[in-house]
């Protein structure tokens, strides 16, 4: 790999999405789809499997109901425009989703899912 490619100057798109280990896939889906406004894109095993994908705009998440004990947690950093954050906060409030003001080097809005995953939305200046 060349130094230029390693810096992301390649013509190829880098695509990633987190896999979040959840204790109850149905509960996680209920949390992402209704309150957070995600769409269920697919669900393994015709809706009976242990992994699915939800998306909202260009943000995709793969919740996985792993039968093993997974003590690890994750934080997803989601940067929006100022207008996008205002609209998202109104939408979350309309859906009664708890939002917490926090500090992560700058003002940030935090939303947690039922498994304790943290969604951080930085507040644009």
Backbone as CSV, one residue per row, in Angstrom:
resi,resn,N_x,N_y,N_z,CA_x,CA_y,CA_z,C_x,C_y,C_z
1,UNK,0.853,-1.175,0.000,0.000,0.000,0.000,0.896,1.235,0.000
2,UNK,0.569,2.180,-0.832,1.364,3.401,-0.882,0.963,4.326,0.247
3,UNK,1.826,5.275,0.545,1.532,6.249,1.599,0.276,7.047,1.242
4,UNK,0.121,7.366,-0.042,-1.042,8.131,-0.469,-2.330,7.345,-0.217
5,UNK,-2.344,6.063,-0.539,-3.524,5.241,-0.316,-3.823,5.109,1.173
6,UNK,-2.802,4.971,1.983,-2.993,4.800,3.419,-3.663,6.021,4.037
7,UNK,-3.468,7.175,3.471,-4.070,8.402,4.005,-5.501,8.596,3.550
8,UNK,-6.006,7.724,2.697,-7.389,7.851,2.265,-7.547,8.645,0.987
9,UNK,-6.466,8.879,0.253,-6.553,9.636,-0.984,-6.899,8.739,-2.166
10,UNK,-7.256,7.515,-1.908,-7.582,6.559,-2.946,-8.951,6.874,-3.538
11,UNK,-9.181,6.391,-4.733,-10.486,6.556,-5.368,-11.494,5.579,-4.785
12,UNK,-11.036,4.609,-3.990,-11.930,3.625,-3.397,-12.591,4.176,-2.147
13,UNK,-13.849,3.852,-1.985,-14.616,4.286,-0.816,-14.340,3.352,0.347
14,UNK,-14.089,3.901,1.490,-13.924,3.118,2.709,-15.272,3.049,3.396
15,UNK,-15.792,1.857,3.544,-17.133,1.661,4.093,-17.026,0.855,5.379
16,UNK,-17.603,1.352,6.437,-17.578,0.602,7.690,-18.887,0.795,8.427
17,UNK,-19.174,-0.142,9.321,-20.341,-0.037,10.174,-20.063,-0.868,11.418
18,UNK,-20.549,-0.422,12.560,-20.269,-1.166,13.786,-21.194,-2.367,13.950
19,UNK,-20.657,-3.406,14.566,-21.456,-4.531,15.026,-21.580,-4.356,16.528
20,UNK,-22.812,-4.207,17.012,-23.060,-4.006,18.434,-23.650,-5.283,19.017
21,UNK,-22.985,-5.841,20.025,-23.467,-7.046,20.683,-24.589,-6.669,21.641
22,UNK,-25.767,-7.218,21.408,-26.943,-6.871,22.205,-27.461,-8.110,22.926
23,UNK,-28.103,-7.902,24.058,-28.625,-9.029,24.828,-29.961,-9.529,24.283
24,UNK,-30.708,-8.649,23.621,-32.029,-9.007,23.102,-32.225,-8.250,21.790
25,UNK,-32.169,-8.979,20.681,-32.231,-8.340,19.365,-33.573,-7.642,19.133
26,UNK,-34.654,-8.231,19.566,-35.970,-7.603,19.396,-36.030,-6.277,20.144
27,UNK,-35.539,-6.265,21.373,-35.532,-5.033,22.171,-34.647,-3.977,21.507
28,UNK,-33.484,-4.405,20.997,-32.588,-3.462,20.321,-33.268,-2.868,19.091
29,UNK,-33.906,-3.719,18.281,-34.613,-3.222,17.093,-35.707,-2.242,17.471
30,UNK,-36.467,-2.564,18.514,-37.514,-1.646,18.970,-36.917,-0.298,19.361
31,UNK,-35.720,-0.317,19.913,-35.045,0.913,20.334,-34.540,1.715,19.137
32,UNK,-33.974,1.047,18.146,-33.398,1.748,16.999,-34.471,2.232,16.029
33,UNK,-35.470,1.402,15.762,-36.452,1.726,14.725,-37.446,2.789,15.195
34,UNK,-38.104,2.576,16.298,-39.139,3.531,16.698,-38.555,4.813,17.292
35,UNK,-37.896,4.762,18.440,-37.440,6.019,19.050,-36.350,6.734,18.254
36,UNK,-35.397,5.981,17.689,-34.261,6.629,17.027,-34.473,6.849,15.535
37,UNK,-35.528,6.299,14.957,-35.871,6.573,13.569,-35.075,5.811,12.523
38,UNK,-34.436,4.706,12.913,-33.724,3.874,11.941,-34.718,3.004,11.190
39,UNK,-34.294,2.471,10.046,-35.075,1.538,9.251,-34.391,0.183,9.303
40,UNK,-35.162,-0.877,9.471,-34.586,-2.222,9.428,-34.356,-2.595,7.966
41,UNK,-33.085,-2.776,7.581,-32.741,-3.084,6.195,-32.877,-4.574,5.887
42,UNK,-32.382,-5.389,6.790,-32.476,-6.836,6.630,-32.327,-7.497,7.993
43,UNK,-32.820,-8.732,8.070,-32.758,-9.507,9.304,-32.538,-10.963,8.901
44,UNK,-31.420,-11.504,9.329,-31.043,-12.873,9.003,-32.161,-13.843,9.382
45,UNK,-32.268,-14.930,8.635,-33.224,-15.985,8.957,-34.667,-15.552,8.861
46,UNK,-34.980,-14.716,7.866,-36.357,-14.232,7.687,-36.933,-13.633,8.965
47,UNK,-36.104,-12.828,9.658,-36.565,-12.149,10.858,-36.404,-12.950,12.131
48,UNK,-35.847,-14.153,12.031,-35.673,-14.992,13.220,-34.210,-15.165,13.590
49,UNK,-33.301,-14.594,12.805,-31.878,-14.781,13.033,-31.331,-13.910,14.147
50,UNK,-30.027,-14.001,14.344,-29.382,-13.296,15.451,-28.698,-12.002,15.034
51,UNK,-28.761,-11.644,13.757,-28.128,-10.404,13.302,-29.035,-9.724,12.280
52,UNK,-28.981,-8.404,12.278,-29.752,-7.626,11.318,-28.965,-6.347,11.019
53,UNK,-29.520,-5.523,10.175,-28.924,-4.215,9.913,-30.015,-3.164,9.946
54,UNK,-29.712,-2.049,10.629,-30.588,-0.890,10.634,-29.802,0.284,10.074
55,UNK,-30.521,1.230,9.466,-29.831,2.385,8.894,-30.686,3.623,9.020
56,UNK,-29.978,4.721,8.994,-30.610,6.035,8.933,-29.631,6.923,8.187
57,UNK,-30.039,7.416,7.057,-29.163,8.184,6.177,-27.962,7.295,5.838
58,UNK,-26.734,7.764,6.047,-25.553,6.969,5.747,-25.032,6.200,6.954
59,UNK,-25.769,6.186,8.039,-25.352,5.495,9.259,-25.986,4.103,9.287
60,UNK,-25.156,3.062,9.302,-25.641,1.688,9.367,-25.070,1.011,10.609
61,UNK,-25.900,0.234,11.276,-25.507,-0.488,12.485,-25.975,-1.928,12.342
62,UNK,-25.131,-2.866,12.763,-25.497,-4.274,12.768,-25.597,-4.782,14.205
63,UNK,-26.808,-4.770,14.804,-26.973,-5.389,16.117,-26.871,-6.912,15.985
64,UNK,-26.165,-7.538,16.910,-25.957,-8.983,16.906,-26.286,-9.527,18.280
65,UNK,-27.245,-10.421,18.329,-27.603,-11.068,19.586,-26.706,-12.282,19.731
66,UNK,-25.593,-12.077,20.404,-24.584,-13.114,20.589,-24.892,-13.852,21.878
67,UNK,-24.999,-15.123,21.814,-25.369,-15.918,22.985,-24.263,-15.945,24.046
68,UNK,-23.041,-15.629,23.667,-21.944,-15.601,24.639,-22.019,-14.322,25.460
69,UNK,-21.457,-14.364,26.636,-21.397,-13.176,27.484,-20.411,-12.194,26.865
70,UNK,-20.875,-11.014,26.509,-20.027,-9.994,25.886,-20.020,-8.764,26.777
71,UNK,-19.025,-8.646,27.657,-19.010,-7.504,28.575,-18.586,-6.193,27.920
72,UNK,-18.061,-6.266,26.702,-17.582,-5.047,26.055,-18.746,-4.187,25.593
73,UNK,-18.526,-2.891,25.594,-19.514,-1.928,25.139,-18.871,-1.055,24.081
74,UNK,-19.663,-0.197,23.469,-19.126,0.658,22.412,-19.755,2.042,22.489
75,UNK,-19.090,2.958,21.832,-19.596,4.318,21.684,-19.563,4.627,20.192
76,UNK,-20.671,5.119,19.679,-20.755,5.493,18.279,-20.804,7.016,18.199
77,UNK,-19.881,7.581,17.472,-19.757,9.028,17.309,-20.446,9.402,16.005
78,UNK,-21.498,10.230,16.085,-22.300,10.592,14.915,-22.279,12.108,14.763
79,UNK,-21.591,12.576,13.736,-21.474,14.015,13.529,-22.503,14.470,12.512
80,UNK,-23.291,15.470,12.894,-24.325,16.033,12.033,-24.068,17.520,11.834
81,UNK,-24.693,18.087,10.831,-24.650,19.541,10.682,-25.442,20.160,11.830
82,UNK,-25.297,21.443,12.047,-26.044,22.120,13.106,-27.550,21.952,12.891
83,UNK,-28.016,22.127,11.657,-29.437,21.953,11.357,-29.863,20.501,11.574
84,UNK,-29.022,19.559,11.177,-29.323,18.143,11.361,-29.426,17.763,12.823
85,UNK,-28.532,18.316,13.645,-28.580,18.022,15.077,-29.838,18.617,15.710
86,UNK,-30.174,19.840,15.344,-31.396,20.460,15.882,-32.629,19.619,15.525
87,UNK,-32.710,19.201,14.286,-33.853,18.392,13.843,-33.871,17.040,14.556
88,UNK,-32.711,16.428,14.714,-32.637,15.133,15.398,-33.024,15.252,16.855
89,UNK,-32.598,16.328,17.503,-32.947,16.517,18.915,-34.450,16.727,19.088
90,UNK,-35.065,17.481,18.173,-36.522,17.664,18.228,-37.229,16.318,18.044
91,UNK,-36.755,15.562,17.077,-37.356,14.256,16.792,-37.206,13.311,17.992
92,UNK,-36.026,13.282,18.596,-35.816,12.444,19.778,-36.720,12.877,20.924
93,UNK,-36.854,14.174,21.124,-37.731,14.685,22.180,-39.185,14.291,21.905
94,UNK,-39.606,14.396,20.641,-40.973,14.005,20.285,-41.227,12.527,20.562
95,UNK,-40.169,11.725,20.488,-40.278,10.283,20.718,-39.930,9.902,22.163
96,UNK,-39.765,10.910,23.012,-39.463,10.714,24.442,-38.171,9.946,24.688
97,UNK,-37.172,10.170,23.833,-35.863,9.549,24.021,-35.026,10.460,24.912
98,UNK,-34.479,9.890,25.979,-33.660,10.680,26.899,-32.371,11.121,26.224
99,UNK,-32.087,12.412,26.329,-30.858,13.003,25.802,-30.113,13.626,26.973
100,UNK,-28.822,13.407,27.024,-28.015,13.947,28.108,-26.923,14.827,27.531
101,UNK,-26.794,16.024,28.080,-25.680,16.891,27.693,-24.435,16.370,28.410
102,UNK,-23.361,16.187,27.665,-22.117,15.693,28.241,-20.949,16.422,27.592
103,UNK,-19.777,16.135,28.057,-18.560,16.760,27.551,-17.620,15.674,27.065
104,UNK,-17.170,15.777,25.820,-16.193,14.838,25.274,-15.173,15.647,24.474
105,UNK,-14.537,16.582,25.186,-13.631,17.519,24.548,-14.365,18.747,24.045
106,UNK,-15.657,18.659,23.956,-16.552,19.740,23.557,-17.972,19.305,23.890
107,UNK,-18.915,20.228,23.766,-20.303,19.907,24.084,-20.807,18.779,23.187
108,UNK,-21.485,17.833,23.813,-21.950,16.642,23.125,-23.310,16.240,23.689
109,UNK,-24.162,15.711,22.833,-25.446,15.150,23.253,-25.287,13.628,23.245
110,UNK,-25.681,12.995,24.350,-25.547,11.548,24.482,-26.907,10.880,24.569
111,UNK,-27.055,9.780,23.819,-28.237,8.927,23.869,-27.728,7.505,24.086
112,UNK,-28.355,6.767,24.994,-27.955,5.381,25.259,-29.027,4.422,24.782
113,UNK,-28.611,3.252,24.272,-29.579,2.223,23.918,-29.759,1.287,25.114
114,UNK,-30.678,0.321,25.036,-30.971,-0.530,26.193,-29.785,-1.364,26.681
115,UNK,-28.801,-1.622,25.817,-27.633,-2.403,26.221,-26.483,-1.541,26.714
116,UNK,-26.697,-0.236,26.810,-25.661,0.642,27.340,-24.720,1.226,26.303
117,UNK,-24.977,0.969,25.027,-24.153,1.595,23.996,-24.444,3.085,23.983
118,UNK,-23.398,3.856,23.783,-23.516,5.305,23.815,-23.444,5.877,22.401
119,UNK,-24.402,6.713,22.070,-24.415,7.435,20.803,-24.086,8.887,21.125
120,UNK,-22.950,9.370,20.645,-22.492,10.731,20.920,-22.694,11.589,19.674
121,UNK,-23.380,12.722,19.869,-23.627,13.686,18.807,-22.922,14.988,19.201
122,UNK,-21.791,15.322,18.578,-21.112,16.582,18.949,-21.977,17.780,18.552
123,UNK,-21.956,18.802,19.382,-22.722,20.012,19.126,-21.840,20.959,18.291
124,UNK,-22.244,21.242,17.047,-21.454,22.158,16.205,-21.400,23.551,16.826
125,UNK,-20.297,24.216,16.627,-20.139,25.590,17.145,-20.770,26.573,16.201
